């Protein structure tokens, strides 16, 4: 309710919730406001700012849930560091367990020219998003 009041949105709470749930899952506040405009909302910058906060809070809640789930259920990485894996973006090698997000590998992708020094870019995948090859 606070999000709705903060944005100055009027209407039936159930209809508002359905629209936000259907159109505002990912992206920044501006993108979500554009998505709502396609659902015939009249969005302004205030709504975009509120949606930006919504996105942040949703991401934080998801991270906290995954951390608790991993701790409560003792979830361990199914594959060790160094395993060759297939992902939705191609193949690579598990470089490490990513320390800033629960149940996540940092994968050095085979076809990524920025995977080597000096950038050492890695792609992040949840444990269940990779398959050993």
N, C-alpha and C positions, 0 to 999 in steps of 0.2 A: 504494500500500500504506500510505503514511503516513496518508492520510485515513481509511482503514478502522481502523487501529490507534488513531489519535487519537480516533475516535468510539466505540471499544469495540464495533464491529460484528463479529459472528461469522458464519461461513458460507463457502460456496464463493466464491472470488474472482471467478470468471466470472459467477456469478449476481448477485453484488453489483454488479459493473460493468454488467451488462445493465440492472438496475433503475435505477441512478443515471443511466445514459445515456438511458434511456427517459423518466424522470420529472423529471430535475433539470437541464434546460437553461437555464431562465430564472427570474428572481425572486430574492427574498431567501431566506436560509437557512430561515426559518420557513415560507415558502410551499412550498419544496422538500420540507421535512420533512412537511408536510401532504399533498403529492402522493405521497410514499413511503408514508404511512399508508394511502392508497387502494390501494396495491399490497401491503397487509398487513404493512407494517413496523411495529414498535413503536418510535416515535421519541421521543426526549427532547430537552431543551434542548441537551445536548452535541452531538447529531447536527445539530441546527439550526445551531449555531455553526460546526461543521466545514463544513457545506454553504454557509454564508455565505462562508467563506474560499474554497471551491471556486468559487463564482460570481465572486468578485473575480479569482481567478487565471485563470479561463477568459476573462473580459472582457479582462484585460491581455494574455494570449497572443494573442487575436484582434486587438487593436489593434496589437500588435507585428508580427504577420504581415501585416496590411494595409499598414502603413507600409513594411515591407521590400518587399512586392510592388509598391507604387507606385514606390518608388525603383528597384528592379531592372528594372522594365518601362517606366519613364518614363510612367506613366499621367498624363494631363492631363485637366482638366475638359472634358467634351464640349460644354458650353454656357457662354457668358460670363455674368458678373454682369449682371443686368438682364433676363435672358431670362424670359419667361412660361412656366411649366411646369405640367404636370398631375402630381399625386402620388396615392398611395393615399388621402390624406385630403382631396383637393380640389385647387384651383388656387392658384397664387401666383407670386411673382417671386423669382428668385435674388438674394438680398441680398449674399452674400459666400461665399467658400470658407471653410469652418469650419476654423480653425487648430488645433483640439485633437483632431481625429480625421481619419485619412487618407481621402481620396477622398469628402469630405462637403461638401454644400452646406448653408448656412443659408438657409432659404426663408421669406419673409414671406408668410404664407397670407392669401388674399383675405378669407375669412370670419372671421378671428381678431380680435375686438375688442381684444385685448391686444397686437396687433402695432404699435400706435402708441404714442407717448410717453404716459406716462413709462415703461412697461414694455418696449416694443420687443421683444416675444417673437418668436422665430424657431423654426421646426421644422427638425429635422436629417434629411437624406436622403442616402444614398450616391448617387454619381454615376449608378449604373444604376437607381436607383429613381425617377427623374424623366424626363419626356418633354416636349420642347418643344412648345408649342402656338401 
